[in-house]
């Protein structure tokens, strides 16, 4: 077994917490997108959360947003934590998301709002 095989095996056996900690390390000299840890994180991420992962890692370049300490520390707890973060920070990534109604449509009562004020008493 070569050293690269051992490294890949070690990465495959890492917990979600360890993977996230590794790619969001402050002193990381390389781009975290190219890390094998990021690929492993992608492979473990459920399809409904991959858009959030892409937004967080690639577009925003903020892997620290994925951090959290859910207890007990399992993959499912991490994904539940990510769902809450996605719904709070990026609601447009939720499946079935609908745009909020336009304010101009809500206020359209057929009257001209730009007219002079009504006469006072």
Biopython code that builds the backbone (N, CA, C, O; Angstrom):
import numpy as np
from Bio.PDB.StructureBuilder import StructureBuilder

atoms = [
    (1, "UNK", "N", (0.851, -1.175, 0.000)),
    (1, "UNK", "CA", (0.000, 0.000, 0.000)),
    (1, "UNK", "C", (0.898, 1.240, 0.000)),
    (1, "UNK", "O", (1.776, 1.386, 0.850)),
    (2, "UNK", "N", (0.664, 2.119, -0.959)),
    (2, "UNK", "CA", (1.475, 3.325, -1.073)),
    (2, "UNK", "C", (1.000, 4.381, -0.067)),
    (2, "UNK", "O", (-0.050, 4.240, 0.561)),
    (3, "UNK", "N", (1.786, 5.413, 0.063)),
    (3, "UNK", "CA", (1.419, 6.470, 1.016)),
    (3, "UNK", "C", (0.164, 7.211, 0.558)),
    (3, "UNK", "O", (-0.640, 7.634, 1.389)),
    (4, "UNK", "N", (-0.013, 7.372, -0.757)),
    (4, "UNK", "CA", (-1.223, 8.046, -1.231)),
    (4, "UNK", "C", (-2.461, 7.190, -0.971)),
    (4, "UNK", "O", (-3.530, 7.726, -0.677)),
    (5, "UNK", "N", (-2.328, 5.873, -1.076)),
    (5, "UNK", "CA", (-3.440, 4.977, -0.748)),
    (5, "UNK", "C", (-3.795, 5.068, 0.729)),
    (5, "UNK", "O", (-4.969, 5.077, 1.101)),
    (6, "UNK", "N", (-2.762, 5.135, 1.566)),
    (6, "UNK", "CA", (-3.009, 5.254, 3.010)),
    (6, "UNK", "C", (-3.701, 6.575, 3.331)),
    (6, "UNK", "O", (-4.598, 6.630, 4.173)),
    (7, "UNK", "N", (-3.268, 7.650, 2.645)),
    (7, "UNK", "CA", (-3.881, 8.959, 2.881)),
    (7, "UNK", "C", (-5.354, 8.941, 2.466)),
    (7, "UNK", "O", (-6.210, 9.446, 3.193)),
    (8, "UNK", "N", (-5.649, 8.363, 1.303)),
    (8, "UNK", "CA", (-7.038, 8.284, 0.849)),
    (8, "UNK", "C", (-7.887, 7.432, 1.789)),
    (8, "UNK", "O", (-9.052, 7.749, 2.029)),
    (9, "UNK", "N", (-7.319, 6.367, 2.315)),
    (9, "UNK", "CA", (-8.042, 5.521, 3.264)),
    (9, "UNK", "C", (-8.311, 6.291, 4.560)),
    (9, "UNK", "O", (-9.391, 6.191, 5.141)),
    (10, "UNK", "N", (-7.321, 7.053, 4.997)),
    (10, "UNK", "CA", (-7.495, 7.855, 6.213)),
    (10, "UNK", "C", (-8.583, 8.912, 6.001)),
    (10, "UNK", "O", (-9.407, 9.140, 6.887)),
    (11, "UNK", "N", (-8.586, 9.554, 4.835)),
    (11, "UNK", "CA", (-9.604, 10.560, 4.532)),
    (11, "UNK", "C", (-10.985, 9.920, 4.479)),
    (11, "UNK", "O", (-11.960, 10.489, 4.971)),
    (12, "UNK", "N", (-11.063, 8.744, 3.884)),
    (12, "UNK", "CA", (-12.346, 8.048, 3.787)),
    (12, "UNK", "C", (-12.897, 7.695, 5.175)),
    (12, "UNK", "O", (-14.113, 7.629, 5.361)),
    (13, "UNK", "N", (-12.022, 7.472, 6.130)),
    (13, "UNK", "CA", (-12.444, 7.105, 7.480)),
    (13, "UNK", "C", (-12.662, 8.305, 8.396)),
    (13, "UNK", "O", (-13.058, 8.129, 9.548)),
    (14, "UNK", "N", (-12.415, 9.513, 7.913)),
    (14, "UNK", "CA", (-12.626, 10.709, 8.733)),
    (14, "UNK", "C", (-14.112, 10.940, 8.959)),
    (14, "UNK", "O", (-14.949, 10.583, 8.130)),
    (15, "UNK", "N", (-14.419, 11.542, 10.093)),
    (15, "UNK", "CA", (-15.803, 11.942, 10.358)),
    (15, "UNK", "C", (-16.089, 13.246, 9.615)),
    (15, "UNK", "O", (-15.174, 13.908, 9.126)),
    (16, "UNK", "N", (-17.361, 13.602, 9.539)),
    (16, "UNK", "CA", (-17.726, 14.868, 8.906)),
    (16, "UNK", "C", (-17.062, 16.033, 9.627)),
    (16, "UNK", "O", (-16.584, 16.977, 8.997)),
    (17, "UNK", "N", (-17.037, 15.956, 10.939)),
    (17, "UNK", "CA", (-16.411, 17.002, 11.747)),
    (17, "UNK", "C", (-14.954, 17.195, 11.347)),
    (17, "UNK", "O", (-14.493, 18.327, 11.197)),
    (18, "UNK", "N", (-14.229, 16.095, 11.175)),
    (18, "UNK", "CA", (-12.815, 16.179, 10.809)),
    (18, "UNK", "C", (-12.640, 16.730, 9.392)),
    (18, "UNK", "O", (-11.740, 17.531, 9.143)),
    (19, "UNK", "N", (-13.499, 16.301, 8.469)),
    (19, "UNK", "CA", (-13.402, 16.810, 7.099)),
    (19, "UNK", "C", (-13.651, 18.314, 7.038)),
    (19, "UNK", "O", (-12.906, 19.050, 6.390)),
    (20, "UNK", "N", (-14.692, 18.758, 7.710)),
    (20, "UNK", "CA", (-15.023, 20.189, 7.715)),
    (20, "UNK", "C", (-13.921, 20.984, 8.399)),
    (20, "UNK", "O", (-13.548, 22.062, 7.937)),
    (21, "UNK", "N", (-13.405, 20.456, 9.492)),
    (21, "UNK", "CA", (-12.322, 21.144, 10.205)),
    (21, "UNK", "C", (-11.087, 21.262, 9.316)),
    (21, "UNK", "O", (-10.408, 22.288, 9.327)),
    (22, "UNK", "N", (-10.801, 20.222, 8.555)),
    (22, "UNK", "CA", (-9.622, 20.224, 7.686)),
    (22, "UNK", "C", (-9.754, 21.251, 6.557)),
    (22, "UNK", "O", (-8.801, 21.978, 6.280)),
    (23, "UNK", "N", (-10.908, 21.323, 5.905)),
    (23, "UNK", "CA", (-11.021, 22.249, 4.770)),
    (23, "UNK", "C", (-11.233, 23.690, 5.210)),
    (23, "UNK", "O", (-11.027, 24.614, 4.423)),
    (24, "UNK", "N", (-11.640, 23.892, 6.453)),
    (24, "UNK", "CA", (-11.834, 25.266, 6.916)),
    (24, "UNK", "C", (-10.707, 25.732, 7.827)),
    (24, "UNK", "O", (-10.862, 26.715, 8.553)),
    (25, "UNK", "N", (-9.576, 25.036, 7.795)),
    (25, "UNK", "CA", (-8.434, 25.417, 8.624)),
    (25, "UNK", "C", (-7.922, 26.788, 8.205)),
    (25, "UNK", "O", (-7.744, 27.055, 7.017)),
    (26, "UNK", "N", (-7.689, 27.648, 9.177)),
    (26, "UNK", "CA", (-7.269, 29.030, 8.897)),
    (26, "UNK", "C", (-5.896, 29.081, 8.234)),
    (26, "UNK", "O", (-5.651, 29.950, 7.397)),
    (27, "UNK", "N", (-4.994, 28.162, 8.597)),
    (27, "UNK", "CA", (-3.635, 28.200, 8.064)),
    (27, "UNK", "C", (-3.439, 27.386, 6.803)),
    (27, "UNK", "O", (-2.303, 27.113, 6.414)),
    (28, "UNK", "N", (-4.527, 26.994, 6.156)),
    (28, "UNK", "CA", (-4.433, 26.172, 4.960)),
    (28, "UNK", "C", (-3.792, 26.964, 3.828)),
    (28, "UNK", "O", (-4.287, 28.026, 3.450)),
    (29, "UNK", "N", (-2.683, 26.444, 3.284)),
    (29, "UNK", "CA", (-1.956, 27.171, 2.244)),
    (29, "UNK", "C", (-2.535, 26.913, 0.855)),
    (29, "UNK", "O", (-2.473, 27.788, -0.010)),
    (30, "UNK", "N", (-3.088, 25.740, 0.632)),
    (30, "UNK", "CA", (-3.647, 25.390, -0.684)),
    (30, "UNK", "C", (-5.111, 25.803, -0.760)),
    (30, "UNK", "O", (-5.759, 26.061, 0.255)),
    (31, "UNK", "N", (-5.607, 25.858, -1.976)),
    (31, "UNK", "CA", (-7.029, 26.112, -2.171)),
    (31, "UNK", "C", (-7.797, 24.888, -1.711)),
    (31, "UNK", "O", (-7.497, 23.776, -2.145)),
    (32, "UNK", "N", (-8.777, 25.067, -0.846)),
    (32, "UNK", "CA", (-9.482, 23.938, -0.263)),
    (32, "UNK", "C", (-10.355, 23.194, -1.265)),
    (32, "UNK", "O", (-10.743, 22.056, -1.002)),
    (33, "UNK", "N", (-10.674, 23.799, -2.404)),
    (33, "UNK", "CA", (-11.488, 23.123, -3.416)),
    (33, "UNK", "C", (-10.723, 21.930, -3.996)),
    (33, "UNK", "O", (-11.337, 20.924, -4.351)),
    (34, "UNK", "N", (-9.416, 22.025, -4.095)),
    (34, "UNK", "CA", (-8.606, 20.969, -4.699)),
    (34, "UNK", "C", (-8.256, 19.845, -3.721)),
    (34, "UNK", "O", (-7.624, 18.867, -4.120)),
    (35, "UNK", "N", (-8.645, 19.959, -2.471)),
    (35, "UNK", "CA", (-8.289, 18.943, -1.483)),
    (35, "UNK", "C", (-9.101, 17.658, -1.661)),
    (35, "UNK", "O", (-10.272, 17.713, -2.035)),
    (36, "UNK", "N", (-8.486, 16.508, -1.395)),
    (36, "UNK", "CA", (-9.259, 15.263, -1.434)),
    (36, "UNK", "C", (-10.326, 15.220, -0.343)),
    (36, "UNK", "O", (-11.323, 14.512, -0.483)),
    (37, "UNK", "N", (-10.130, 15.968, 0.739)),
    (37, "UNK", "CA", (-11.134, 16.048, 1.794)),
    (37, "UNK", "C", (-12.421, 16.680, 1.277)),
    (37, "UNK", "O", (-13.517, 16.274, 1.666)),
    (38, "UNK", "N", (-12.287, 17.680, 0.395)),
    (38, "UNK", "CA", (-13.459, 18.335, -0.188)),
    (38, "UNK", "C", (-14.212, 17.373, -1.095)),
    (38, "UNK", "O", (-15.443, 17.367, -1.112)),
    (39, "UNK", "N", (-13.482, 16.565, -1.842)),
    (39, "UNK", "CA", (-14.127, 15.568, -2.699)),
    (39, "UNK", "C", (-14.889, 14.544, -1.855)),
    (39, "UNK", "O", (-16.004, 14.152, -2.198)),
    (40, "UNK", "N", (-14.283, 14.119, -0.759)),
    (40, "UNK", "CA", (-14.963, 13.169, 0.131)),
    (40, "UNK", "C", (-16.204, 13.802, 0.749)),
    (40, "UNK", "O", (-17.236, 13.144, 0.887)),
    (41, "UNK", "N", (-16.108, 15.062, 1.116)),
    (41, "UNK", "CA", (-17.261, 15.781, 1.658)),
    (41, "UNK", "C", (-18.383, 15.842, 0.627)),
    (41, "UNK", "O", (-19.550, 15.642, 0.965)),
    (42, "UNK", "N", (-18.037, 16.116, -0.618)),
    (42, "UNK", "CA", (-19.029, 16.158, -1.705)),
    (42, "UNK", "C", (-19.704, 14.800, -1.875)),
    (42, "UNK", "O", (-20.924, 14.717, -2.022)),
    (43, "UNK", "N", (-18.903, 13.742, -1.854)),
    (43, "UNK", "CA", (-19.453, 12.404, -2.060)),
    (43, "UNK", "C", (-20.407, 11.990, -0.944)),
    (43, "UNK", "O", (-21.346, 11.233, -1.190)),
    (44, "UNK", "N", (-20.188, 12.466, 0.261)),
    (44, "UNK", "CA", (-21.054, 12.108, 1.391)),
    (44, "UNK", "C", (-22.299, 12.982, 1.497)),
    (44, "UNK", "O", (-23.271, 12.597, 2.147)),
    (45, "UNK", "N", (-22.279, 14.141, 0.873)),
    (45, "UNK", "CA", (-23.372, 15.102, 1.021)),
    (45, "UNK", "C", (-24.610, 14.642, 0.257)),
    (45, "UNK", "O", (-24.512, 14.299, -0.921)),
    (46, "UNK", "N", (-25.774, 14.628, 0.908)),
    (46, "UNK", "CA", (-27.013, 14.273, 0.208)),
    (46, "UNK", "C", (-27.300, 15.265, -0.926)),
    (46, "UNK", "O", (-26.889, 16.424, -0.871)),
    (47, "UNK", "N", (-28.006, 14.793, -1.942)),
    (47, "UNK", "CA", (-28.235, 15.618, -3.134)),
    (47, "UNK", "C", (-28.966, 16.920, -2.821)),
    (47, "UNK", "O", (-28.694, 17.938, -3.457)),
    (48, "UNK", "N", (-29.892, 16.912, -1.851)),
    (48, "UNK", "CA", (-30.631, 18.144, -1.549)),
    (48, "UNK", "C", (-29.769, 19.197, -0.863)),
    (48, "UNK", "O", (-30.178, 20.354, -0.763)),
    (49, "UNK", "N", (-28.586, 18.818, -0.391)),
    (49, "UNK", "CA", (-27.698, 19.784, 0.258)),
    (49, "UNK", "C", (-26.488, 20.164, -0.599)),
    (49, "UNK", "O", (-25.678, 20.995, -0.190)),
    (50, "UNK", "N", (-26.365, 19.575, -1.759)),
    (50, "UNK", "CA", (-25.185, 19.869, -2.589)),
    (50, "UNK", "C", (-25.194, 21.308, -3.097)),
    (50, "UNK", "O", (-24.129, 21.909, -3.242)),
    (51, "UNK", "N", (-26.354, 21.868, -3.366)),
    (51, "UNK", "CA", (-26.416, 23.268, -3.776)),
    (51, "UNK", "C", (-25.901, 24.189, -2.681)),
    (51, "UNK", "O", (-25.211, 25.171, -2.956)),
    (52, "UNK", "N", (-26.243, 23.861, -1.429)),
    (52, "UNK", "CA", (-25.748, 24.638, -0.288)),
    (52, "UNK", "C", (-24.237, 24.495, -0.150)),
    (52, "UNK", "O", (-23.537, 25.470, 0.125)),
    (53, "UNK", "N", (-23.742, 23.286, -0.340)),
    (53, "UNK", "CA", (-22.303, 23.053, -0.251)),
    (53, "UNK", "C", (-21.570, 23.840, -1.333)),
    (53, "UNK", "O", (-20.535, 24.448, -1.060)),
    (54, "UNK", "N", (-22.091, 23.836, -2.549)),
    (54, "UNK", "CA", (-21.468, 24.593, -3.643)),
    (54, "UNK", "C", (-21.495, 26.087, -3.334)),
    (54, "UNK", "O", (-20.491, 26.775, -3.518)),
    (55, "UNK", "N", (-22.633, 26.592, -2.866)),
    (55, "UNK", "CA", (-22.741, 28.019, -2.553)),
    (55, "UNK", "C", (-21.748, 28.396, -1.455)),
    (55, "UNK", "O", (-21.089, 29.433, -1.538)),
    (56, "UNK", "N", (-21.643, 27.565, -0.445)),
    (56, "UNK", "CA", (-20.774, 27.869, 0.689)),
    (56, "UNK", "C", (-19.295, 27.767, 0.330)),
    (56, "UNK", "O", (-18.506, 28.643, 0.682)),
    (57, "UNK", "N", (-18.923, 26.704, -0.368)),
    (57, "UNK", "CA", (-17.507, 26.485, -0.646)),
    (57, "UNK", "C", (-17.020, 27.228, -1.885)),
    (57, "UNK", "O", (-15.999, 27.914, -1.835)),
    (58, "UNK", "N", (-17.728, 27.098, -2.974)),
    (58, "UNK", "CA", (-17.215, 27.627, -4.238)),
    (58, "UNK", "C", (-17.568, 29.089, -4.448)),
    (58, "UNK", "O", (-16.695, 29.900, -4.758)),
    (59, "UNK", "N", (-18.827, 29.432, -4.283)),
    (59, "UNK", "CA", (-19.236, 30.804, -4.571)),
    (59, "UNK", "C", (-18.853, 31.766, -3.451)),
    (59, "UNK", "O", (-18.325, 32.846, -3.716)),
    (60, "UNK", "N", (-19.113, 31.382, -2.208)),
    (60, "UNK", "CA", (-18.858, 32.286, -1.086)),
    (60, "UNK", "C", (-17.448, 32.148, -0.516)),
    (60, "UNK", "O", (-16.946, 33.063, 0.135)),
    (61, "UNK", "N", (-16.813, 31.005, -0.762)),
    (61, "UNK", "CA", (-15.471, 30.727, -0.221)),
    (61, "UNK", "C", (-15.466, 30.835, 1.303)),
    (61, "UNK", "O", (-14.536, 31.390, 1.888)),
    (62, "UNK", "N", (-16.507, 30.301, 1.939)),
    (62, "UNK", "CA", (-16.637, 30.373, 3.401)),
    (62, "UNK", "C", (-16.877, 28.984, 3.990)),
    (62, "UNK", "O", (-17.978, 28.702, 4.462)),
    (63, "UNK", "N", (-15.867, 28.111, 3.971)),
    (63, "UNK", "CA", (-16.088, 26.760, 4.500)),
    (63, "UNK", "C", (-16.392, 26.742, 5.993)),
    (63, "UNK", "O", (-16.947, 25.765, 6.495)),
    (64, "UNK", "N", (-16.042, 27.793, 6.704)),
    (64, "UNK", "CA", (-16.327, 27.842, 8.139)),
    (64, "UNK", "C", (-17.822, 27.834, 8.407)),
    (64, "UNK", "O", (-18.241, 27.483, 9.510)),
    (65, "UNK", "N", (-18.663, 28.223, 7.401)),
    (65, "UNK", "CA", (-20.118, 28.185, 7.589)),
    (65, "UNK", "C", (-20.628, 26.767, 7.824)),
    (65, "UNK", "O", (-21.714, 26.575, 8.371)),
    (66, "UNK", "N", (-19.842, 25.777, 7.412)),
    (66, "UNK", "CA", (-20.258, 24.386, 7.561)),
    (66, "UNK", "C", (-19.957, 23.844, 8.952)),
    (66, "UNK", "O", (-20.405, 22.756, 9.313)),
    (67, "UNK", "N", (-19.207, 24.599, 9.720)),
    (67, "UNK", "CA", (-18.846, 24.119, 11.055)),
    (67, "UNK", "C", (-20.036, 24.114, 11.980)),
    (67, "UNK", "O", (-21.009, 24.841, 11.779)),
    (68, "UNK", "N", (-19.945, 23.303, 12.971)),
    (68, "UNK", "CA", (-20.978, 23.202, 13.983)),
    (68, "UNK", "C", (-20.613, 22.052, 14.881)),
    (68, "UNK", "O", (-19.780, 21.219, 14.524)),
    (69, "UNK", "N", (-21.214, 21.997, 16.017)),
    (69, "UNK", "CA", (-20.905, 20.914, 16.950)),
    (69, "UNK", "C", (-22.184, 20.240, 17.404)),
    (69, "UNK", "O", (-22.511, 20.272, 18.591)),
    (70, "UNK", "N", (-22.914, 19.630, 16.480)),
    (70, "UNK", "CA", (-24.126, 18.939, 16.912)),
    (70, "UNK", "C", (-23.773, 17.725, 17.751)),
    (70, "UNK", "O", (-22.733, 17.103, 17.539)),
    (71, "UNK", "N", (-24.609, 17.393, 18.679)),
    (71, "UNK", "CA", (-24.355, 16.231, 19.535)),
    (71, "UNK", "C", (-25.520, 15.286, 19.415)),
    (71, "UNK", "O", (-26.657, 15.756, 19.468)),
    (72, "UNK", "N", (-25.338, 14.022, 19.260)),
    (72, "UNK", "CA", (-24.043, 13.358, 19.062)),
    (72, "UNK", "C", (-23.481, 13.674, 17.675)),
    (72, "UNK", "O", (-24.217, 14.011, 16.748)),
    (73, "UNK", "N", (-22.199, 13.558, 17.565)),
    (73, "UNK", "CA", (-21.515, 13.970, 16.343)),
    (73, "UNK", "C", (-21.600, 12.864, 15.292)),
    (73, "UNK", "O", (-20.737, 11.989, 15.225)),
    (74, "UNK", "N", (-22.626, 12.917, 14.495)),
    (74, "UNK", "CA", (-22.792, 11.953, 13.415)),
    (74, "UNK", "C", (-23.026, 12.712, 12.113)),
    (74, "UNK", "O", (-23.302, 13.912, 12.122)),
    (75, "UNK", "N", (-22.914, 12.002, 11.000)),
    (75, "UNK", "CA", (-23.145, 12.635, 9.702)),
    (75, "UNK", "C", (-24.547, 13.230, 9.634)),
    (75, "UNK", "O", (-24.720, 14.345, 9.141)),
    (76, "UNK", "N", (-25.543, 12.505, 10.119)),
    (76, "UNK", "CA", (-26.919, 12.993, 10.031)),
    (76, "UNK", "C", (-27.107, 14.274, 10.840)),
    (76, "UNK", "O", (-27.841, 15.168, 10.420)),
    (77, "UNK", "N", (-26.446, 14.371, 12.004)),
    (77, "UNK", "CA", (-26.523, 15.602, 12.782)),
    (77, "UNK", "C", (-25.893, 16.771, 12.026)),
    (77, "UNK", "O", (-26.394, 17.894, 12.074)),
    (78, "UNK", "N", (-24.796, 16.497, 11.330)),
    (78, "UNK", "CA", (-24.193, 17.557, 10.529)),
    (78, "UNK", "C", (-25.131, 18.000, 9.430)),
    (78, "UNK", "O", (-25.277, 19.197, 9.186)),
    (79, "UNK", "N", (-25.774, 17.047, 8.756)),
    (79, "UNK", "CA", (-26.671, 17.410, 7.670)),
    (79, "UNK", "C", (-27.887, 18.164, 8.197)),
    (79, "UNK", "O", (-28.369, 19.084, 7.536)),
    (80, "UNK", "N", (-28.384, 17.798, 9.356)),
    (80, "UNK", "CA", (-29.487, 18.547, 9.962)),
    (80, "UNK", "C", (-29.051, 19.973, 10.288)),
    (80, "UNK", "O", (-29.805, 20.924, 10.086)),
    (81, "UNK", "N", (-27.831, 20.109, 10.791)),
    (81, "UNK", "CA", (-27.253, 21.423, 11.086)),
    (81, "UNK", "C", (-27.126, 22.246, 9.801)),
    (81, "UNK", "O", (-27.419, 23.442, 9.795)),
    (82, "UNK", "N", (-26.691, 21.605, 8.719)),
    (82, "UNK", "CA", (-26.552, 22.297, 7.436)),
    (82, "UNK", "C", (-27.904, 22.714, 6.891)),
    (82, "UNK", "O", (-28.031, 23.796, 6.318)),
    (83, "UNK", "N", (-28.921, 21.869, 7.059)),
    (83, "UNK", "CA", (-30.265, 22.232, 6.607)),
    (83, "UNK", "C", (-30.741, 23.502, 7.294)),
    (83, "UNK", "O", (-31.305, 24.389, 6.654)),
    (84, "UNK", "N", (-30.512, 23.586, 8.597)),
    (84, "UNK", "CA", (-30.913, 24.782, 9.338)),
    (84, "UNK", "C", (-30.143, 26.008, 8.841)),
    (84, "UNK", "O", (-30.724, 27.082, 8.683)),
    (85, "UNK", "N", (-28.849, 25.854, 8.596)),
    (85, "UNK", "CA", (-28.052, 26.961, 8.083)),
    (85, "UNK", "C", (-28.471, 27.367, 6.684)),
    (85, "UNK", "O", (-28.529, 28.555, 6.368)),
    (86, "UNK", "N", (-28.762, 26.383, 5.846)),
    (86, "UNK", "CA", (-29.222, 26.685, 4.490)),
    (86, "UNK", "C", (-30.544, 27.432, 4.521)),
    (86, "UNK", "O", (-30.715, 28.431, 3.822)),
    (87, "UNK", "N", (-31.482, 26.949, 5.334)),
    (87, "UNK", "CA", (-32.799, 27.568, 5.384)),
    (87, "UNK", "C", (-32.737, 28.982, 5.962)),
    (87, "UNK", "O", (-33.533, 29.842, 5.585)),
    (88, "UNK", "N", (-31.804, 29.221, 6.866)),
    (88, "UNK", "CA", (-31.655, 30.538, 7.470)),
    (88, "UNK", "C", (-30.922, 31.508, 6.540)),
    (88, "UNK", "O", (-31.369, 32.637, 6.343)),
    (89, "UNK", "N", (-29.795, 31.066, 5.969)),
    (89, "UNK", "CA", (-28.929, 31.965, 5.211)),
    (89, "UNK", "C", (-29.224, 32.005, 3.713)),
    (89, "UNK", "O", (-29.026, 33.037, 3.073)),
    (90, "UNK", "N", (-29.694, 30.896, 3.149)),
    (90, "UNK", "CA", (-29.937, 30.806, 1.716)),
    (90, "UNK", "C", (-31.298, 30.158, 1.462)),
    (90, "UNK", "O", (-31.346, 29.048, 0.932)),
    (91, "UNK", "N", (-32.393, 30.805, 1.819)),
    (91, "UNK", "CA", (-33.703, 30.161, 1.675)),
    (91, "UNK", "C", (-34.044, 29.815, 0.226)),
    (91, "UNK", "O", (-34.853, 28.922, -0.025)),
    (92, "UNK", "N", (-33.432, 30.516, -0.722)),
    (92, "UNK", "CA", (-33.730, 30.231, -2.125)),
    (92, "UNK", "C", (-33.210, 28.868, -2.577)),
    (92, "UNK", "O", (-33.591, 28.395, -3.648)),
    (93, "UNK", "N", (-32.353, 28.231, -1.791)),
    (93, "UNK", "CA", (-31.826, 26.912, -2.132)),
    (93, "UNK", "C", (-32.731, 25.776, -1.661)),
    (93, "UNK", "O", (-32.498, 24.619, -2.009)),
    (94, "UNK", "N", (-33.764, 26.092, -0.870)),
    (94, "UNK", "CA", (-34.689, 25.049, -0.412)),
    (94, "UNK", "C", (-35.466, 24.491, -1.589)),
    (94, "UNK", "O", (-35.860, 25.243, -2.481)),
    (95, "UNK", "N", (-35.693, 23.181, -1.607)),
    (95, "UNK", "CA", (-36.561, 22.635, -2.660)),
    (95, "UNK", "C", (-37.968, 23.212, -2.515)),
    (95, "UNK", "O", (-38.483, 23.323, -1.402)),
    (96, "UNK", "N", (-38.579, 23.571, -3.615)),
    (96, "UNK", "CA", (-39.931, 24.122, -3.601)),
    (96, "UNK", "C", (-40.009, 25.576, -3.184)),
    (96, "UNK", "O", (-41.098, 26.073, -2.896)),
    (97, "UNK", "N", (-38.883, 26.271, -3.145)),
    (97, "UNK", "CA", (-38.872, 27.677, -2.738)),
    (97, "UNK", "C", (-39.665, 28.517, -3.731)),
    (97, "UNK", "O", (-39.530, 28.349, -4.943)),
    (98, "UNK", "N", (-40.482, 29.411, -3.221)),
    (98, "UNK", "CA", (-41.236, 30.346, -4.051)),
    (98, "UNK", "C", (-40.827, 31.757, -3.683)),
    (98, "UNK", "O", (-40.657, 32.078, -2.507)),
    (99, "UNK", "N", (-40.674, 32.589, -4.682)),
    (99, "UNK", "CA", (-40.312, 33.981, -4.438)),
    (99, "UNK", "C", (-41.399, 34.668, -3.621)),
    (99, "UNK", "O", (-42.584, 34.408, -3.830)),
    (100, "UNK", "N", (-41.014, 35.535, -2.700)),
    (100, "UNK", "CA", (-42.035, 36.293, -1.965)),
    (100, "UNK", "C", (-42.776, 37.214, -2.917)),
    (100, "UNK", "O", (-42.213, 37.631, -3.929)),
    (101, "UNK", "N", (-44.034, 37.544, -2.614)),
    (101, "UNK", "CA", (-44.792, 38.414, -3.518)),
    (101, "UNK", "C", (-44.135, 39.785, -3.636)),
    (101, "UNK", "O", (-43.562, 40.303, -2.677)),
    (102, "UNK", "N", (-44.228, 40.349, -4.810)),
    (102, "UNK", "CA", (-43.669, 41.668, -5.071)),
    (102, "UNK", "C", (-44.486, 42.707, -4.302)),
    (102, "UNK", "O", (-45.715, 42.654, -4.299)),
    (103, "UNK", "N", (-43.816, 43.636, -3.661)),
    (103, "UNK", "CA", (-44.516, 44.648, -2.850)),
    (103, "UNK", "C", (-45.439, 45.514, -3.697)),
    (103, "UNK", "O", (-46.471, 45.978, -3.210)),
    (104, "UNK", "N", (-45.085, 45.735, -4.943)),
    (104, "UNK", "CA", (-45.946, 46.568, -5.787)),
    (104, "UNK", "C", (-47.271, 45.868, -6.063)),
    (104, "UNK", "O", (-48.290, 46.534, -6.248)),
    (105, "UNK", "N", (-47.275, 44.534, -6.095)),
    (105, "UNK", "CA", (-48.519, 43.795, -6.306)),
    (105, "UNK", "C", (-49.408, 43.841, -5.060)),
    (105, "UNK", "O", (-50.633, 43.904, -5.167)),
    (106, "UNK", "N", (-48.785, 43.809, -3.881)),
    (106, "UNK", "CA", (-49.549, 43.836, -2.630)),
    (106, "UNK", "C", (-50.253, 45.180, -2.424)),
    (106, "UNK", "O", (-51.363, 45.231, -1.894)),
    (107, "UNK", "N", (-49.602, 46.262, -2.845)),
    (107, "UNK", "CA", (-50.106, 47.601, -2.577)),
    (107, "UNK", "C", (-51.022, 48.110, -3.689)),
    (107, "UNK", "O", (-51.527, 49.229, -3.601)),
    (108, "UNK", "N", (-51.242, 47.326, -4.709)),
    (108, "UNK", "CA", (-52.040, 47.781, -5.842)),
    (108, "UNK", "C", (-53.530, 47.681, -5.516)),
    (108, "UNK", "O", (-54.148, 46.635, -5.712)),
    (109, "UNK", "N", (-54.101, 48.781, -5.016)),
    (109, "UNK", "CA", (-55.535, 48.806, -4.685)),
    (109, "UNK", "C", (-56.328, 49.596, -5.716)),
    (109, "UNK", "O", (-57.509, 49.877, -5.510)),
    (110, "UNK", "N", (-55.687, 49.954, -6.821)),
    (110, "UNK", "CA", (-56.376, 50.653, -7.893)),
    (110, "UNK", "C", (-56.411, 52.153, -7.721)),
    (110, "UNK", "O", (-56.906, 52.849, -8.608)),
    (111, "UNK", "N", (-55.916, 52.677, -6.637)),
    (111, "UNK", "CA", (-55.926, 54.115, -6.401)),
    (111, "UNK", "C", (-54.559, 54.694, -6.694)),
    (111, "UNK", "O", (-53.550, 53.992, -6.622)),
    (112, "UNK", "N", (-54.527, 55.958, -7.021)),
    (112, "UNK", "CA", (-53.285, 56.654, -7.265)),
    (112, "UNK", "C", (-52.732, 57.132, -5.919)),
    (112, "UNK", "O", (-53.307, 58.010, -5.276)),
    (113, "UNK", "N", (-51.613, 56.543, -5.507)),
    (113, "UNK", "CA", (-51.021, 56.889, -4.220)),
    (113, "UNK", "C", (-50.184, 58.173, -4.279)),
    (113, "UNK", "O", (-49.728, 58.664, -3.246)),
    (114, "UNK", "N", (-49.982, 58.713, -5.483)),
    (114, "UNK", "CA", (-49.122, 59.882, -5.626)),
    (114, "UNK", "C", (-49.906, 61.191, -5.609)),
    (114, "UNK", "O", (-49.314, 62.248, -5.828)),
    (115, "UNK", "N", (-51.213, 61.161, -5.358)),
    (115, "UNK", "CA", (-52.023, 62.362, -5.369)),
    (115, "UNK", "C", (-51.799, 63.202, -4.118)),
    (115, "UNK", "O", (-51.087, 62.799, -3.198)),
    (116, "UNK", "N", (-52.427, 64.387, -4.105)),
    (116, "UNK", "CA", (-52.279, 65.269, -2.940)),
    (116, "UNK", "C", (-52.970, 64.661, -1.723)),
    (116, "UNK", "O", (-53.883, 63.850, -1.877)),
    (117, "UNK", "N", (-52.553, 65.037, -0.524)),
    (117, "UNK", "CA", (-53.184, 64.489, 0.671)),
    (117, "UNK", "C", (-54.638, 64.987, 0.781)),
    (117, "UNK", "O", (-54.972, 66.041, 0.241)),
    (118, "UNK", "N", (-55.480, 64.245, 1.464)),
    (118, "UNK", "CA", (-56.866, 64.682, 1.614)),
    (118, "UNK", "C", (-56.939, 65.949, 2.453)),
    (118, "UNK", "O", (-56.047, 66.207, 3.262)),
    (119, "UNK", "N", (-57.982, 66.738, 2.271)),
    (119, "UNK", "CA", (-58.079, 68.000, 3.038)),
    (119, "UNK", "C", (-58.246, 67.692, 4.525)),
    (119, "UNK", "O", (-58.872, 66.707, 4.916)),
    (120, "UNK", "N", (-57.666, 68.567, 5.330)),
    (120, "UNK", "CA", (-57.718, 68.393, 6.791)),
    (120, "UNK", "C", (-58.977, 68.990, 7.380)),
    (120, "UNK", "O", (-59.719, 69.663, 6.665)),
    (121, "UNK", "N", (-59.246, 68.771, 8.646)),
    (121, "UNK", "CA", (-60.465, 69.299, 9.294)),
    (121, "UNK", "C", (-60.427, 70.773, 9.532)),
    (121, "UNK", "O", (-61.382, 71.337, 10.066)),
]
sb = StructureBuilder()
sb.init_structure("model")
sb.init_model(0)
sb.init_chain("A")
sb.init_seg("    ")
for serial, (resi, resn, name, xyz) in enumerate(atoms, 1):
    if name == "N":
        sb.init_residue(resn, " ", resi, " ")
    sb.init_atom(name, np.array(xyz, "f"), 0.0, 1.0, " ", f" {name:<3s}", serial, name[0])
structure = sb.get_structure()
